[in-house]
Amino acid sequence: YQTSASTTQLTTRDTTVRSDIQIRRARPADLPDVRRLLADMQLPLEGVPENLLHFYVALDGNRTTGVAGLELADGDAALLRSVAVDDQYRGLGLGTRLVDKAIADAQAEGCNALYLLTTTAVEYFAPRGFVIVKRSAVPGPLRETAEFRGACPDSAPIMFLDLRKVAAGEVAKPMP
């Protein structure tokens, strides 16, 4: 630990986790900043306003520095989507903190299965317990989301996380 009057920093490997960056549930007033960050990262905007209350934002003061969201489906499945961290804030553990909040939200909503589509982050999610699955393994209601209907390319790998294994401690949590 390195402690100062304003910031506590945890140093692990070459990564510094800034505890002064707040992670909280998104609010309607956050929508413009969420859209800006997702657009900057070339991530789909479709479905964001309708699902904003299941999004989390990372804030450095008033600046939105990261986002992660969920789309809940009928039944016990959810789609993890829109995970993005501003380039200037990468390597600070924000992605991990945001994904952890989204996973906890999915569990609190009674979900046992979490899916995602990605064109660039298989290597990020695999150590967190996500595995690649076939499109046919995804529940029908999730295949009706904007991301599955075309916002993400058909070639995007689909990943799955068994939230029952997460709850049982069977999925190792990687270092940020």
Backbone as CSV, one residue per row, in Angstrom:
resi,resn,N_x,N_y,N_z,CA_x,CA_y,CA_z,C_x,C_y,C_z
1,TYR,0.830,-1.199,0.000,0.000,0.000,0.000,0.860,1.242,0.000
2,GLN,0.414,2.236,-0.719,1.003,3.562,-0.632,-0.146,4.487,-0.263
3,THR,-0.018,5.199,0.834,-1.125,6.029,1.299,-0.694,7.488,1.348
4,SER,-1.566,8.344,0.863,-1.365,9.783,1.012,-2.674,10.353,1.535
5,ALA,-2.691,11.627,1.770,-3.900,12.250,2.317,-5.073,12.139,1.351
6,SER,-4.802,12.135,0.043,-5.907,12.177,-0.905,-6.189,10.859,-1.602
7,THR,-5.221,9.955,-1.671,-5.398,8.751,-2.473,-4.703,7.563,-1.826
8,THR,-5.393,6.435,-1.793,-4.766,5.180,-1.420,-4.520,4.420,-2.703
9,GLN,-3.304,3.940,-2.916,-2.986,3.198,-4.117,-2.521,1.805,-3.734
10,LEU,-3.079,0.806,-4.405,-2.635,-0.562,-4.246,-1.777,-0.884,-5.458
11,THR,-0.577,-1.361,-5.252,0.294,-1.671,-6.365,0.430,-3.184,-6.470
12,THR,0.045,-3.741,-7.617,0.147,-5.152,-7.900,0.763,-5.298,-9.279
13,ARG,1.829,-6.070,-9.386,2.582,-6.145,-10.631,2.927,-4.718,-11.011
14,ASP,2.715,-4.330,-12.270,2.996,-2.960,-12.671,1.717,-2.147,-12.788
15,THR,0.689,-2.566,-12.094,-0.621,-1.928,-12.196,-0.948,-1.221,-10.889
16,THR,-1.382,0.015,-10.969,-1.796,0.767,-9.798,-3.312,0.889,-9.803
17,VAL,-3.933,0.513,-8.701,-5.378,0.621,-8.568,-5.673,1.887,-7.778
18,ARG,-6.350,2.823,-8.417,-6.674,4.084,-7.750,-8.001,3.961,-7.054
19,SER,-7.979,4.036,-5.753,-9.217,3.902,-4.983,-10.021,5.196,-4.948
20,ASP,-9.476,6.302,-5.451,-10.221,7.558,-5.454,-11.191,7.650,-6.630
21,ILE,-11.126,6.720,-7.565,-12.062,6.717,-8.676,-13.305,5.967,-8.231
22,GLN,-14.433,6.648,-8.273,-15.705,6.108,-7.777,-16.356,5.245,-8.849
23,ILE,-16.882,4.097,-8.429,-17.706,3.249,-9.296,-19.120,3.295,-8.733
24,ARG,-20.081,3.665,-9.574,-21.469,3.712,-9.109,-22.395,3.374,-10.262
25,ARG,-23.644,3.084,-9.902,-24.676,2.803,-10.902,-24.904,4.058,-11.739
26,ALA,-25.070,3.873,-13.027,-25.310,5.000,-13.928,-26.673,5.626,-13.644
27,ARG,-26.745,6.908,-13.914,-27.978,7.687,-13.768,-28.334,8.281,-15.125
28,PRO,-29.576,8.682,-15.316,-29.954,9.265,-16.611,-29.036,10.414,-17.049
29,ALA,-28.573,11.213,-16.113,-27.694,12.330,-16.462,-26.332,11.866,-16.993
30,ASP,-25.992,10.597,-16.771,-24.711,10.054,-17.253,-24.762,9.653,-18.722
31,LEU,-25.959,9.556,-19.295,-26.105,9.024,-20.646,-25.221,9.718,-21.684
32,PRO,-25.132,11.048,-21.742,-24.266,11.660,-22.754,-22.794,11.232,-22.618
33,ASP,-22.293,11.158,-21.394,-20.902,10.752,-21.204,-20.695,9.279,-21.522
34,VAL,-21.680,8.442,-21.187,-21.597,7.013,-21.520,-21.567,6.860,-23.037
35,ARG,-22.442,7.573,-23.721,-22.464,7.508,-25.190,-21.134,7.969,-25.778
36,ARG,-20.584,9.052,-25.245,-19.313,9.576,-25.755,-18.209,8.541,-25.608
37,LEU,-18.112,7.945,-24.420,-17.053,6.972,-24.168,-17.216,5.745,-25.067
38,LEU,-18.442,5.245,-25.197,-18.669,4.080,-26.063,-18.368,4.418,-27.520
39,ALA,-18.763,5.608,-27.969,-18.466,6.023,-29.343,-16.959,6.128,-29.550
40,ASP,-16.249,6.703,-28.570,-14.788,6.807,-28.661,-14.138,5.433,-28.801
41,MET,-14.723,4.427,-28.163,-14.177,3.068,-28.189,-14.789,2.234,-29.321
42,GLN,-15.611,2.867,-30.154,-16.267,2.213,-31.289,-17.112,1.014,-30.851
43,LEU,-17.831,1.199,-29.737,-18.747,0.174,-29.240,-20.179,0.579,-29.552
44,PRO,-21.067,-0.407,-29.722,-22.456,-0.109,-30.096,-23.176,0.738,-29.056
45,LEU,-24.015,1.647,-29.553,-24.826,2.501,-28.692,-26.265,2.002,-28.596
46,GLU,-26.656,1.120,-29.509,-28.022,0.614,-29.520,-28.330,-0.081,-28.198
47,GLY,-29.481,0.210,-27.634,-29.921,-0.436,-26.408,-29.389,0.175,-25.125
48,VAL,-28.477,1.134,-25.234,-27.895,1.727,-24.023,-28.946,2.506,-23.225
49,PRO,-29.697,3.432,-23.840,-30.659,4.200,-23.026,-31.669,3.313,-22.297
50,GLU,-32.138,2.265,-22.965,-33.150,1.390,-22.369,-32.610,0.573,-21.197
51,ASN,-31.312,0.388,-21.151,-30.699,-0.459,-20.118,-29.787,0.315,-19.171
52,LEU,-29.820,1.639,-19.257,-28.866,2.465,-18.510,-28.883,2.194,-17.007
53,LEU,-30.014,1.857,-16.449,-30.074,1.640,-15.002,-29.360,0.366,-14.570
54,HIS,-28.924,-0.447,-15.539,-28.092,-1.618,-15.242,-26.672,-1.400,-15.753
55,PHE,-26.267,-0.148,-15.853,-24.903,0.212,-16.225,-24.194,0.769,-15.000
56,TYR,-22.885,0.642,-15.004,-22.038,1.244,-13.969,-21.047,2.156,-14.648
57,VAL,-20.709,3.247,-13.969,-19.724,4.187,-14.480,-18.597,4.341,-13.472
58,ALA,-17.417,4.597,-14.005,-16.256,4.951,-13.191,-16.064,6.453,-13.349
59,LEU,-15.915,7.142,-12.221,-15.806,8.600,-12.234,-14.542,9.058,-11.540
60,ASP,-13.776,9.885,-12.239,-12.635,10.576,-11.650,-13.098,12.017,-11.494
61,GLY,-13.572,12.347,-10.306,-14.261,13.626,-10.120,-15.551,13.583,-10.899
62,ASN,-15.720,14.515,-11.853,-16.917,14.530,-12.700,-16.691,13.872,-14.052
63,ARG,-15.496,13.370,-14.281,-15.156,12.776,-15.583,-15.490,11.292,-15.607
64,THR,-16.298,10.882,-16.595,-16.604,9.465,-16.787,-15.414,8.815,-17.462
65,THR,-14.806,7.859,-16.754,-13.579,7.231,-17.240,-13.771,5.775,-17.632
66,GLY,-14.925,5.202,-17.310,-15.191,3.815,-17.670,-16.658,3.505,-17.539
67,VAL,-17.059,2.396,-18.175,-18.465,1.992,-18.167,-18.546,0.486,-18.379
68,ALA,-19.578,-0.121,-17.821,-19.936,-1.513,-18.092,-21.425,-1.643,-17.856
69,GLY,-22.086,-2.443,-18.677,-23.532,-2.554,-18.548,-24.044,-3.965,-18.717
70,LEU,-25.292,-4.118,-18.360,-26.007,-5.388,-18.493,-27.290,-5.164,-19.272
71,GLU,-27.676,-6.185,-20.020,-29.030,-6.286,-20.547,-29.582,-7.565,-19.963
72,LEU,-30.665,-7.445,-19.213,-31.297,-8.611,-18.604,-32.297,-9.210,-19.577
73,ALA,-32.351,-10.534,-19.599,-33.303,-11.228,-20.456,-34.309,-11.952,-19.585
74,ASP,-35.378,-12.381,-20.208,-36.314,-13.233,-19.486,-35.560,-14.470,-19.016
75,GLY,-35.898,-14.953,-17.859,-35.199,-16.127,-17.349,-34.011,-15.735,-16.502
76,ASP,-32.981,-16.528,-16.559,-31.856,-16.330,-15.642,-30.559,-15.951,-16.353
77,ALA,-30.665,-15.276,-17.491,-29.471,-14.903,-18.253,-29.404,-13.396,-18.460
78,ALA,-28.176,-12.910,-18.627,-27.951,-11.492,-18.910,-26.810,-11.364,-19.909
79,LEU,-26.779,-10.218,-20.565,-25.722,-9.884,-21.503,-24.847,-8.816,-20.876
80,LEU,-23.558,-9.104,-20.710,-22.583,-8.102,-20.283,-22.170,-7.354,-21.532
81,ARG,-22.263,-6.035,-21.485,-21.999,-5.248,-22.684,-21.342,-3.918,-22.333
82,SER,-20.796,-3.295,-23.360,-20.316,-1.917,-23.247,-19.266,-1.747,-22.165
83,VAL,-18.355,-2.687,-22.058,-17.249,-2.551,-21.104,-16.164,-1.727,-21.792
84,ALA,-15.910,-0.543,-21.262,-14.943,0.361,-21.873,-14.285,1.212,-20.804
85,VAL,-12.996,1.426,-20.973,-12.235,2.307,-20.086,-11.458,3.281,-20.956
86,ASP,-11.557,4.550,-20.622,-10.822,5.600,-21.321,-9.339,5.225,-21.382
87,ASP,-8.723,5.447,-22.551,-7.315,5.074,-22.745,-6.401,5.610,-21.647
88,GLN,-6.647,6.823,-21.164,-5.792,7.432,-20.143,-5.921,6.754,-18.783
89,TYR,-6.937,5.897,-18.616,-7.201,5.266,-17.326,-7.020,3.747,-17.366
90,ARG,-6.496,3.248,-18.455,-6.271,1.802,-18.546,-5.123,1.396,-17.642
91,GLY,-5.206,0.172,-17.144,-4.156,-0.341,-16.264,-4.339,0.033,-14.807
92,LEU,-5.470,0.644,-14.485,-5.737,1.060,-13.103,-6.724,0.139,-12.393
93,GLY,-7.139,-0.933,-13.055,-8.079,-1.861,-12.447,-9.537,-1.473,-12.605
94,LEU,-9.823,-0.423,-13.386,-11.207,0.042,-13.528,-12.075,-0.979,-14.260
95,GLY,-11.540,-1.597,-15.297,-12.311,-2.600,-16.022,-12.735,-3.734,-15.106
96,THR,-11.818,-4.196,-14.284,-12.124,-5.275,-13.347,-13.182,-4.837,-12.350
97,ARG,-13.048,-3.636,-11.815,-14.030,-3.143,-10.845,-15.408,-3.002,-11.477
98,LEU,-15.464,-2.508,-12.706,-16.735,-2.342,-13.399,-17.377,-3.695,-13.709
99,VAL,-16.577,-4.637,-14.203,-17.098,-5.971,-14.513,-17.576,-6.652,-13.235
100,ASP,-16.825,-6.503,-12.142,-17.256,-7.084,-10.867,-18.613,-6.536,-10.433
101,LYS,-18.830,-5.234,-10.603,-20.127,-4.631,-10.249,-21.236,-5.200,-11.131
102,ALA,-20.964,-5.323,-12.422,-21.970,-5.854,-13.335,-22.295,-7.315,-13.002
103,ILE,-21.277,-8.100,-12.664,-21.506,-9.496,-12.279,-22.357,-9.555,-11.008
104,ALA,-22.030,-8.729,-10.035,-22.808,-8.700,-8.792,-24.255,-8.289,-9.070
105,ASP,-24.446,-7.338,-9.990,-25.789,-6.904,-10.363,-26.556,-8.064,-11.000
106,ALA,-25.917,-8.787,-11.905,-26.565,-9.927,-12.555,-26.964,-10.978,-11.517
107,GLN,-26.076,-11.246,-10.573,-26.390,-12.214,-9.521,-27.557,-11.726,-8.661
108,ALA,-27.562,-10.451,-8.311,-28.644,-9.893,-7.493,-29.988,-9.965,-8.222
109,GLU,-29.946,-9.930,-9.549,-31.166,-10.027,-10.356,-31.599,-11.477,-10.563
110,GLY,-30.839,-12.424,-9.990,-31.201,-13.835,-10.095,-30.663,-14.547,-11.319
111,CYS,-29.706,-13.932,-11.981,-29.130,-14.558,-13.177,-28.120,-15.633,-12.792
112,ASN,-28.113,-16.707,-13.557,-27.131,-17.779,-13.398,-26.162,-17.844,-14.564
113,ALA,-26.461,-17.107,-15.621,-25.650,-17.151,-16.835,-25.401,-15.736,-17.341
114,LEU,-24.156,-15.468,-17.697,-23.779,-14.164,-18.224,-23.079,-14.396,-19.557
115,TYR,-23.520,-13.684,-20.579,-22.952,-13.814,-21.916,-22.386,-12.469,-22.342
116,LEU,-21.471,-12.491,-23.302,-20.959,-11.267,-23.905,-20.510,-11.563,-25.317
117,LEU,-20.453,-10.523,-26.122,-19.867,-10.582,-27.455,-18.661,-9.660,-27.439
118,THR,-17.587,-10.074,-28.092,-16.411,-9.216,-28.142,-15.654,-9.446,-29.441
119,THR,-15.080,-8.393,-29.948,-14.206,-8.535,-31.109,-12.750,-8.345,-30.708
120,THR,-12.511,-7.868,-29.484,-11.135,-7.524,-29.095,-10.709,-8.015,-27.715
121,ALA,-11.616,-8.565,-26.905,-11.275,-8.766,-25.494,-11.386,-10.208,-24.994
122,VAL,-11.261,-11.187,-25.888,-11.300,-12.584,-25.443,-10.215,-12.813,-24.392
123,GLU,-9.035,-12.288,-24.617,-7.915,-12.492,-23.692,-8.146,-11.814,-22.342
124,TYR,-8.951,-10.781,-22.311,-9.286,-10.112,-21.054,-10.276,-10.946,-20.250
125,PHE,-11.297,-11.488,-20.912,-12.367,-12.178,-20.204,-12.060,-13.644,-19.893
126,ALA,-11.259,-14.303,-20.686,-10.971,-15.727,-20.452,-10.390,-15.994,-19.056
127,PRO,-9.426,-15.231,-18.572,-8.906,-15.498,-17.228,-9.923,-15.230,-16.116
128,ARG,-11.016,-14.571,-16.451,-12.070,-14.273,-15.476,-13.155,-15.348,-15.460
129,GLY,-12.912,-16.450,-16.169,-13.828,-17.575,-16.155,-14.769,-17.660,-17.342
130,PHE,-14.729,-16.688,-18.240,-15.578,-16.726,-19.430,-14.999,-17.718,-20.438
131,VAL,-15.877,-18.475,-21.084,-15.469,-19.428,-22.116,-16.245,-19.120,-23.394
132,ILE,-15.635,-19.423,-24.521,-16.288,-19.210,-25.812,-17.333,-20.302,-26.016
133,VAL,-18.522,-19.878,-26.459,-19.614,-20.810,-26.749,-20.171,-20.508,-28.143
134,LYS,-20.950,-21.445,-28.656,-21.604,-21.259,-29.944,-22.817,-20.342,-29.773
135,ARG,-23.148,-19.662,-30.825,-24.300,-18.762,-30.822,-25.575,-19.511,-30.431
136,SER,-25.683,-20.762,-30.818,-26.874,-21.545,-30.516,-27.035,-21.817,-29.021
137,ALA,-25.964,-21.642,-28.231,-26.039,-21.861,-26.784,-26.662,-20.676,-26.050
138,VAL,-26.787,-19.556,-26.714,-27.307,-18.338,-26.094,-28.834,-18.401,-26.047
139,PRO,-29.430,-18.123,-24.888,-30.896,-18.145,-24.792,-31.548,-17.189,-25.798
140,GLY,-32.703,-17.610,-26.314,-33.417,-16.838,-27.324,-33.619,-15.371,-26.997
141,PRO,-34.062,-15.023,-25.770,-34.273,-13.601,-25.473,-32.996,-12.755,-25.603
142,LEU,-31.842,-13.313,-25.295,-30.604,-12.548,-25.461,-30.253,-12.375,-26.933
143,ARG,-30.605,-13.375,-27.743,-30.328,-13.262,-29.186,-31.193,-12.179,-29.829
144,GLU,-32.200,-11.683,-29.084,-33.062,-10.614,-29.597,-32.547,-9.220,-29.227
145,THR,-31.468,-9.143,-28.456,-30.921,-7.830,-28.095,-30.290,-7.178,-29.322
146,ALA,-30.142,-5.862,-29.267,-29.553,-5.116,-30.385,-28.156,-5.622,-30.709
147,GLU,-27.391,-5.979,-29.692,-26.032,-6.443,-29.953,-26.031,-7.716,-30.787
148,PHE,-26.924,-8.641,-30.483,-26.996,-9.884,-31.245,-27.659,-9.688,-32.605
149,ARG,-28.564,-8.734,-32.703,-29.294,-8.525,-33.955,-28.506,-7.722,-34.970
150,GLY,-27.301,-7.312,-34.657,-26.516,-6.625,-35.671,-25.588,-5.545,-35.183
151,ALA,-25.743,-5.078,-33.950,-24.841,-4.037,-33.470,-23.409,-4.560,-33.380
152,CYS,-23.265,-5.845,-33.073,-21.958,-6.511,-33.089,-21.927,-7.422,-34.311
153,PRO,-20.771,-7.576,-34.938,-20.716,-8.434,-36.127,-20.990,-9.904,-35.785
154,ASP,-21.534,-10.633,-36.745,-21.808,-12.059,-36.553,-20.534,-12.842,-36.246
155,SER,-19.395,-12.306,-36.652,-18.120,-12.992,-36.420,-17.589,-12.808,-34.996
156,ALA,-18.229,-11.948,-34.203,-17.764,-11.690,-32.832,-17.896,-12.953,-31.989
157,PRO,-16.815,-13.372,-31.327,-16.930,-14.518,-30.422,-17.932,-14.230,-29.304
158,ILE,-18.629,-15.271,-28.889,-19.584,-15.182,-27.789,-18.964,-15.905,-26.606
159,MET,-18.992,-15.255,-25.449,-18.415,-15.842,-24.244,-19.486,-15.993,-23.180
160,PHE,-19.286,-16.971,-22.310,-20.260,-17.347,-21.282,-19.551,-17.476,-19.940
161,LEU,-20.213,-17.002,-18.886,-19.736,-17.167,-17.520,-20.862,-17.784,-16.705
162,ASP,-20.568,-18.903,-16.048,-21.538,-19.577,-15.186,-21.516,-18.882,-13.826
163,LEU,-22.537,-18.098,-13.541,-22.568,-17.324,-12.299,-22.751,-18.205,-11.071
164,ARG,-23.250,-19.418,-11.252,-23.324,-20.358,-10.119,-21.922,-20.732,-9.661
165,LYS,-21.005,-20.906,-10.616,-19.615,-21.219,-10.270,-18.934,-20.023,-9.613
166,VAL,-19.282,-18.825,-10.064,-18.730,-17.614,-9.441,-19.187,-17.551,-7.988
167,ALA,-20.490,-17.778,-7.754,-21.045,-17.714,-6.393,-20.428,-18.774,-5.489
168,ALA,-20.085,-19.926,-6.056,-19.504,-21.020,-5.269,-17.991,-20.865,-5.091
169,GLY,-17.421,-19.804,-5.664,-15.983,-19.587,-5.541,-15.159,-20.487,-6.437
170,GLU,-15.784,-21.082,-7.450,-15.079,-21.990,-8.350,-14.390,-21.277,-9.498
171,VAL,-14.617,-19.988,-9.638,-13.973,-19.207,-10.674,-12.965,-18.291,-9.998
172,ALA,-11.696,-18.492,-10.340,-10.643,-17.671,-9.736,-10.766,-16.244,-10.242
173,LYS,-10.580,-15.311,-9.343,-10.636,-13.900,-9.684,-9.208,-13.431,-9.974
174,PRO,-8.948,-12.981,-11.209,-7.589,-12.562,-11.540,-7.240,-11.237,-10.886
175,MET,-5.955,-10.979,-10.832,-5.488,-9.690,-10.324,-5.877,-8.613,-11.333
176,PRO,-6.146,-7.396,-10.880,-6.500,-6.321,-11.822,-5.330,-5.986,-12.719
